[in-house]
Amino acid sequence: MSKSFWATPEEVLKKKKRKKILVYISIMTGTIVLSTVVTVLANGI
């Protein structure tokens, strides 16, 4: 087994933290895009 397959607990925590931040950023971006689309549609009607 090569060492690249298993990570130290610190690395696992870092990855989890990074994943959480990415999820939050994608939710925020999605909300902004959605509100922009709704605004454009509402003004178009």
LUMLUMDREN-2810 file (N, C-alpha, C; in Angstrom, 1 decimal):
<atoms>
<atom><aa>M</aa><ch>A</ch><at>N</at><xx>0.8</xx><yy>-1.2</yy><zz>0.0</zz></atom>
<atom><aa>M</aa><ch>A</ch><at>CA</at><xx>0.0</xx><yy>0.0</yy><zz>0.0</zz></atom>
<atom><aa>M</aa><ch>A</ch><at>C</at><xx>0.9</xx><yy>1.2</yy><zz>0.0</zz></atom>
<atom><aa>S</aa><ch>A</ch><at>N</at><xx>0.6</xx><yy>2.2</yy><zz>-0.9</zz></atom>
<atom><aa>S</aa><ch>A</ch><at>CA</at><xx>1.4</xx><yy>3.4</yy><zz>-0.9</zz></atom>
<atom><aa>S</aa><ch>A</ch><at>C</at><xx>0.8</xx><yy>4.4</yy><zz>0.1</zz></atom>
<atom><aa>K</aa><ch>A</ch><at>N</at><xx>1.7</xx><yy>5.3</yy><zz>0.5</zz></atom>
<atom><aa>K</aa><ch>A</ch><at>CA</at><xx>1.3</xx><yy>6.3</yy><zz>1.5</zz></atom>
<atom><aa>K</aa><ch>A</ch><at>C</at><xx>0.3</xx><yy>7.3</yy><zz>1.0</zz></atom>
<atom><aa>S</aa><ch>A</ch><at>N</at><xx>0.2</xx><yy>7.5</yy><zz>-0.3</zz></atom>
<atom><aa>S</aa><ch>A</ch><at>CA</at><xx>-0.7</xx><yy>8.5</yy><zz>-0.8</zz></atom>
<atom><aa>S</aa><ch>A</ch><at>C</at><xx>-2.1</xx><yy>8.3</yy><zz>-0.6</zz></atom>
<atom><aa>F</aa><ch>A</ch><at>N</at><xx>-2.5</xx><yy>7.0</yy><zz>-0.3</zz></atom>
<atom><aa>F</aa><ch>A</ch><at>CA</at><xx>-3.9</xx><yy>6.7</yy><zz>-0.1</zz></atom>
<atom><aa>F</aa><ch>A</ch><at>C</at><xx>-4.5</xx><yy>7.1</yy><zz>1.2</zz></atom>
<atom><aa>W</aa><ch>A</ch><at>N</at><xx>-3.7</xx><yy>7.1</yy><zz>2.3</zz></atom>
<atom><aa>W</aa><ch>A</ch><at>CA</at><xx>-4.2</xx><yy>7.5</yy><zz>3.6</zz></atom>
<atom><aa>W</aa><ch>A</ch><at>C</at><xx>-3.7</xx><yy>8.8</yy><zz>4.0</zz></atom>
<atom><aa>A</aa><ch>A</ch><at>N</at><xx>-4.6</xx><yy>9.6</yy><zz>4.7</zz></atom>
<atom><aa>A</aa><ch>A</ch><at>CA</at><xx>-4.3</xx><yy>10.9</yy><zz>5.1</zz></atom>
<atom><aa>A</aa><ch>A</ch><at>C</at><xx>-4.2</xx><yy>11.0</yy><zz>6.6</zz></atom>
<atom><aa>T</aa><ch>A</ch><at>N</at><xx>-3.5</xx><yy>11.9</yy><zz>7.1</zz></atom>
<atom><aa>T</aa><ch>A</ch><at>CA</at><xx>-3.5</xx><yy>12.1</yy><zz>8.6</zz></atom>
<atom><aa>T</aa><ch>A</ch><at>C</at><xx>-4.8</xx><yy>12.8</yy><zz>9.0</zz></atom>
<atom><aa>P</aa><ch>A</ch><at>N</at><xx>-5.1</xx><yy>12.7</yy><zz>10.3</zz></atom>
<atom><aa>P</aa><ch>A</ch><at>CA</at><xx>-6.4</xx><yy>13.3</yy><zz>10.8</zz></atom>
<atom><aa>P</aa><ch>A</ch><at>C</at><xx>-6.4</xx><yy>14.8</yy><zz>10.5</zz></atom>
<atom><aa>E</aa><ch>A</ch><at>N</at><xx>-5.3</xx><yy>15.5</yy><zz>10.5</zz></atom>
<atom><aa>E</aa><ch>A</ch><at>CA</at><xx>-5.2</xx><yy>16.9</yy><zz>10.2</zz></atom>
<atom><aa>E</aa><ch>A</ch><at>C</at><xx>-5.6</xx><yy>17.2</yy><zz>8.8</zz></atom>
<atom><aa>E</aa><ch>A</ch><at>N</at><xx>-5.1</xx><yy>16.3</yy><zz>7.9</zz></atom>
<atom><aa>E</aa><ch>A</ch><at>CA</at><xx>-5.5</xx><yy>16.5</yy><zz>6.4</zz></atom>
<atom><aa>E</aa><ch>A</ch><at>C</at><xx>-7.0</xx><yy>16.2</yy><zz>6.2</zz></atom>
<atom><aa>V</aa><ch>A</ch><at>N</at><xx>-7.5</xx><yy>15.2</yy><zz>6.9</zz></atom>
<atom><aa>V</aa><ch>A</ch><at>CA</at><xx>-8.9</xx><yy>14.9</yy><zz>6.7</zz></atom>
<atom><aa>V</aa><ch>A</ch><at>C</at><xx>-9.8</xx><yy>16.1</yy><zz>7.2</zz></atom>
<atom><aa>L</aa><ch>A</ch><at>N</at><xx>-9.4</xx><yy>16.7</yy><zz>8.3</zz></atom>
<atom><aa>L</aa><ch>A</ch><at>CA</at><xx>-10.1</xx><yy>17.9</yy><zz>8.9</zz></atom>
<atom><aa>L</aa><ch>A</ch><at>C</at><xx>-10.0</xx><yy>19.0</yy><zz>7.9</zz></atom>
<atom><aa>K</aa><ch>A</ch><at>N</at><xx>-8.9</xx><yy>19.3</yy><zz>7.3</zz></atom>
<atom><aa>K</aa><ch>A</ch><at>CA</at><xx>-8.7</xx><yy>20.3</yy><zz>6.3</zz></atom>
<atom><aa>K</aa><ch>A</ch><at>C</at><xx>-9.6</xx><yy>20.1</yy><zz>5.1</zz></atom>
<atom><aa>K</aa><ch>A</ch><at>N</at><xx>-9.6</xx><yy>18.9</yy><zz>4.6</zz></atom>
<atom><aa>K</aa><ch>A</ch><at>CA</at><xx>-10.5</xx><yy>18.6</yy><zz>3.5</zz></atom>
<atom><aa>K</aa><ch>A</ch><at>C</at><xx>-12.0</xx><yy>18.8</yy><zz>3.8</zz></atom>
<atom><aa>K</aa><ch>A</ch><at>N</at><xx>-12.4</xx><yy>18.4</yy><zz>5.0</zz></atom>
<atom><aa>K</aa><ch>A</ch><at>CA</at><xx>-13.8</xx><yy>18.6</yy><zz>5.4</zz></atom>
<atom><aa>K</aa><ch>A</ch><at>C</at><xx>-14.1</xx><yy>20.0</yy><zz>5.5</zz></atom>
<atom><aa>K</aa><ch>A</ch><at>N</at><xx>-13.2</xx><yy>20.8</yy><zz>6.1</zz></atom>
<atom><aa>K</aa><ch>A</ch><at>CA</at><xx>-13.4</xx><yy>22.3</yy><zz>6.2</zz></atom>
<atom><aa>K</aa><ch>A</ch><at>C</at><xx>-13.5</xx><yy>22.9</yy><zz>4.8</zz></atom>
<atom><aa>R</aa><ch>A</ch><at>N</at><xx>-12.6</xx><yy>22.5</yy><zz>3.9</zz></atom>
<atom><aa>R</aa><ch>A</ch><at>CA</at><xx>-12.6</xx><yy>23.1</yy><zz>2.5</zz></atom>
<atom><aa>R</aa><ch>A</ch><at>C</at><xx>-13.9</xx><yy>22.7</yy><zz>1.8</zz></atom>
<atom><aa>K</aa><ch>A</ch><at>N</at><xx>-14.4</xx><yy>21.5</yy><zz>2.0</zz></atom>
<atom><aa>K</aa><ch>A</ch><at>CA</at><xx>-15.6</xx><yy>21.0</yy><zz>1.4</zz></atom>
<atom><aa>K</aa><ch>A</ch><at>C</at><xx>-16.8</xx><yy>21.9</yy><zz>1.9</zz></atom>
<atom><aa>K</aa><ch>A</ch><at>N</at><xx>-16.8</xx><yy>22.1</yy><zz>3.2</zz></atom>
<atom><aa>K</aa><ch>A</ch><at>CA</at><xx>-17.9</xx><yy>22.9</yy><zz>3.8</zz></atom>
<atom><aa>K</aa><ch>A</ch><at>C</at><xx>-17.9</xx><yy>24.3</yy><zz>3.2</zz></atom>
<atom><aa>I</aa><ch>A</ch><at>N</at><xx>-16.8</xx><yy>24.9</yy><zz>3.1</zz></atom>
<atom><aa>I</aa><ch>A</ch><at>CA</at><xx>-16.7</xx><yy>26.3</yy><zz>2.6</zz></atom>
<atom><aa>I</aa><ch>A</ch><at>C</at><xx>-17.2</xx><yy>26.3</yy><zz>1.1</zz></atom>
<atom><aa>L</aa><ch>A</ch><at>N</at><xx>-16.8</xx><yy>25.3</yy><zz>0.3</zz></atom>
<atom><aa>L</aa><ch>A</ch><at>CA</at><xx>-17.2</xx><yy>25.2</yy><zz>-1.1</zz></atom>
<atom><aa>L</aa><ch>A</ch><at>C</at><xx>-18.7</xx><yy>25.1</yy><zz>-1.2</zz></atom>
<atom><aa>V</aa><ch>A</ch><at>N</at><xx>-19.3</xx><yy>24.3</yy><zz>-0.3</zz></atom>
<atom><aa>V</aa><ch>A</ch><at>CA</at><xx>-20.8</xx><yy>24.1</yy><zz>-0.3</zz></atom>
<atom><aa>V</aa><ch>A</ch><at>C</at><xx>-21.4</xx><yy>25.5</yy><zz>0.0</zz></atom>
<atom><aa>Y</aa><ch>A</ch><at>N</at><xx>-20.9</xx><yy>26.2</yy><zz>1.0</zz></atom>
<atom><aa>Y</aa><ch>A</ch><at>CA</at><xx>-21.5</xx><yy>27.5</yy><zz>1.4</zz></atom>
<atom><aa>Y</aa><ch>A</ch><at>C</at><xx>-21.4</xx><yy>28.5</yy><zz>0.2</zz></atom>
<atom><aa>I</aa><ch>A</ch><at>N</at><xx>-20.2</xx><yy>28.5</yy><zz>-0.4</zz></atom>
<atom><aa>I</aa><ch>A</ch><at>CA</at><xx>-20.0</xx><yy>29.4</yy><zz>-1.6</zz></atom>
<atom><aa>I</aa><ch>A</ch><at>C</at><xx>-21.0</xx><yy>29.0</yy><zz>-2.7</zz></atom>
<atom><aa>S</aa><ch>A</ch><at>N</at><xx>-21.1</xx><yy>27.7</yy><zz>-3.0</zz></atom>
<atom><aa>S</aa><ch>A</ch><at>CA</at><xx>-22.0</xx><yy>27.3</yy><zz>-4.1</zz></atom>
<atom><aa>S</aa><ch>A</ch><at>C</at><xx>-23.5</xx><yy>27.7</yy><zz>-3.8</zz></atom>
<atom><aa>I</aa><ch>A</ch><at>N</at><xx>-23.9</xx><yy>27.6</yy><zz>-2.5</zz></atom>
<atom><aa>I</aa><ch>A</ch><at>CA</at><xx>-25.3</xx><yy>27.9</yy><zz>-2.1</zz></atom>
<atom><aa>I</aa><ch>A</ch><at>C</at><xx>-25.4</xx><yy>29.4</yy><zz>-2.3</zz></atom>
<atom><aa>M</aa><ch>A</ch><at>N</at><xx>-24.5</xx><yy>30.2</yy><zz>-1.8</zz></atom>
<atom><aa>M</aa><ch>A</ch><at>CA</at><xx>-24.6</xx><yy>31.7</yy><zz>-2.0</zz></atom>
<atom><aa>M</aa><ch>A</ch><at>C</at><xx>-24.6</xx><yy>32.1</yy><zz>-3.4</zz></atom>
<atom><aa>T</aa><ch>A</ch><at>N</at><xx>-23.7</xx><yy>31.5</yy><zz>-4.3</zz></atom>
<atom><aa>T</aa><ch>A</ch><at>CA</at><xx>-23.7</xx><yy>31.8</yy><zz>-5.7</zz></atom>
<atom><aa>T</aa><ch>A</ch><at>C</at><xx>-25.0</xx><yy>31.4</yy><zz>-6.3</zz></atom>
<atom><aa>G</aa><ch>A</ch><at>N</at><xx>-25.5</xx><yy>30.3</yy><zz>-6.0</zz></atom>
<atom><aa>G</aa><ch>A</ch><at>CA</at><xx>-26.8</xx><yy>29.8</yy><zz>-6.5</zz></atom>
<atom><aa>G</aa><ch>A</ch><at>C</at><xx>-27.9</xx><yy>30.8</yy><zz>-6.2</zz></atom>
<atom><aa>T</aa><ch>A</ch><at>N</at><xx>-28.0</xx><yy>31.2</yy><zz>-4.9</zz></atom>
<atom><aa>T</aa><ch>A</ch><at>CA</at><xx>-29.0</xx><yy>32.2</yy><zz>-4.5</zz></atom>
<atom><aa>T</aa><ch>A</ch><at>C</at><xx>-28.9</xx><yy>33.5</yy><zz>-5.3</zz></atom>
<atom><aa>I</aa><ch>A</ch><at>N</at><xx>-27.7</xx><yy>34.0</yy><zz>-5.5</zz></atom>
<atom><aa>I</aa><ch>A</ch><at>CA</at><xx>-27.5</xx><yy>35.2</yy><zz>-6.2</zz></atom>
<atom><aa>I</aa><ch>A</ch><at>C</at><xx>-28.0</xx><yy>35.1</yy><zz>-7.6</zz></atom>
<atom><aa>V</aa><ch>A</ch><at>N</at><xx>-27.6</xx><yy>34.0</yy><zz>-8.3</zz></atom>
<atom><aa>V</aa><ch>A</ch><at>CA</at><xx>-28.0</xx><yy>33.7</yy><zz>-9.7</zz></atom>
<atom><aa>V</aa><ch>A</ch><at>C</at><xx>-29.5</xx><yy>33.6</yy><zz>-9.8</zz></atom>
<atom><aa>L</aa><ch>A</ch><at>N</at><xx>-30.1</xx><yy>32.9</yy><zz>-8.8</zz></atom>
<atom><aa>L</aa><ch>A</ch><at>CA</at><xx>-31.6</xx><yy>32.7</yy><zz>-8.8</zz></atom>
<atom><aa>L</aa><ch>A</ch><at>C</at><xx>-32.3</xx><yy>34.0</yy><zz>-8.6</zz></atom>
<atom><aa>S</aa><ch>A</ch><at>N</at><xx>-31.8</xx><yy>34.8</yy><zz>-7.7</zz></atom>
<atom><aa>S</aa><ch>A</ch><at>CA</at><xx>-32.5</xx><yy>36.1</yy><zz>-7.5</zz></atom>
<atom><aa>S</aa><ch>A</ch><at>C</at><xx>-32.4</xx><yy>37.0</yy><zz>-8.7</zz></atom>
<atom><aa>T</aa><ch>A</ch><at>N</at><xx>-31.2</xx><yy>37.0</yy><zz>-9.4</zz></atom>
<atom><aa>T</aa><ch>A</ch><at>CA</at><xx>-31.0</xx><yy>37.8</yy><zz>-10.6</zz></atom>
<atom><aa>T</aa><ch>A</ch><at>C</at><xx>-32.0</xx><yy>37.3</yy><zz>-11.7</zz></atom>
<atom><aa>V</aa><ch>A</ch><at>N</at><xx>-32.1</xx><yy>36.1</yy><zz>-11.9</zz></atom>
<atom><aa>V</aa><ch>A</ch><at>CA</at><xx>-33.0</xx><yy>35.5</yy><zz>-12.9</zz></atom>
<atom><aa>V</aa><ch>A</ch><at>C</at><xx>-34.5</xx><yy>36.0</yy><zz>-12.6</zz></atom>
<atom><aa>V</aa><ch>A</ch><at>N</at><xx>-34.9</xx><yy>35.8</yy><zz>-11.3</zz></atom>
<atom><aa>V</aa><ch>A</ch><at>CA</at><xx>-36.2</xx><yy>36.2</yy><zz>-10.9</zz></atom>
<atom><aa>V</aa><ch>A</ch><at>C</at><xx>-36.5</xx><yy>37.7</yy><zz>-11.1</zz></atom>
<atom><aa>T</aa><ch>A</ch><at>N</at><xx>-35.5</xx><yy>38.5</yy><zz>-10.8</zz></atom>
<atom><aa>T</aa><ch>A</ch><at>CA</at><xx>-35.6</xx><yy>40.0</yy><zz>-11.0</zz></atom>
<atom><aa>T</aa><ch>A</ch><at>C</at><xx>-35.7</xx><yy>40.3</yy><zz>-12.5</zz></atom>
<atom><aa>V</aa><ch>A</ch><at>N</at><xx>-34.9</xx><yy>39.7</yy><zz>-13.3</zz></atom>
<atom><aa>V</aa><ch>A</ch><at>CA</at><xx>-35.0</xx><yy>39.9</yy><zz>-14.8</zz></atom>
<atom><aa>V</aa><ch>A</ch><at>C</at><xx>-36.4</xx><yy>39.5</yy><zz>-15.3</zz></atom>
<atom><aa>L</aa><ch>A</ch><at>N</at><xx>-36.8</xx><yy>38.3</yy><zz>-14.9</zz></atom>
<atom><aa>L</aa><ch>A</ch><at>CA</at><xx>-38.2</xx><yy>37.9</yy><zz>-15.3</zz></atom>
<atom><aa>L</aa><ch>A</ch><at>C</at><xx>-39.3</xx><yy>38.8</yy><zz>-14.8</zz></atom>
<atom><aa>A</aa><ch>A</ch><at>N</at><xx>-39.2</xx><yy>39.2</yy><zz>-13.6</zz></atom>
<atom><aa>A</aa><ch>A</ch><at>CA</at><xx>-40.2</xx><yy>40.1</yy><zz>-13.0</zz></atom>
<atom><aa>A</aa><ch>A</ch><at>C</at><xx>-40.2</xx><yy>41.4</yy><zz>-13.7</zz></atom>
<atom><aa>N</aa><ch>A</ch><at>N</at><xx>-39.1</xx><yy>42.0</yy><zz>-14.1</zz></atom>
<atom><aa>N</aa><ch>A</ch><at>CA</at><xx>-39.0</xx><yy>43.2</yy><zz>-14.8</zz></atom>
<atom><aa>N</aa><ch>A</ch><at>C</at><xx>-39.5</xx><yy>43.1</yy><zz>-16.3</zz></atom>
<atom><aa>G</aa><ch>A</ch><at>N</at><xx>-39.3</xx><yy>41.9</yy><zz>-16.8</zz></atom>
<atom><aa>G</aa><ch>A</ch><at>CA</at><xx>-39.7</xx><yy>41.6</yy><zz>-18.2</zz></atom>
<atom><aa>G</aa><ch>A</ch><at>C</at><xx>-41.2</xx><yy>41.5</yy><zz>-18.4</zz></atom>
<atom><aa>I</aa><ch>A</ch><at>N</at><xx>-41.9</xx><yy>41.1</yy><zz>-17.3</zz></atom>
<atom><aa>I</aa><ch>A</ch><at>CA</at><xx>-43.3</xx><yy>40.9</yy><zz>-17.5</zz></atom>
<atom><aa>I</aa><ch>A</ch><at>C</at><xx>-44.1</xx><yy>42.3</yy><zz>-17.4</zz></atom>
</atoms>
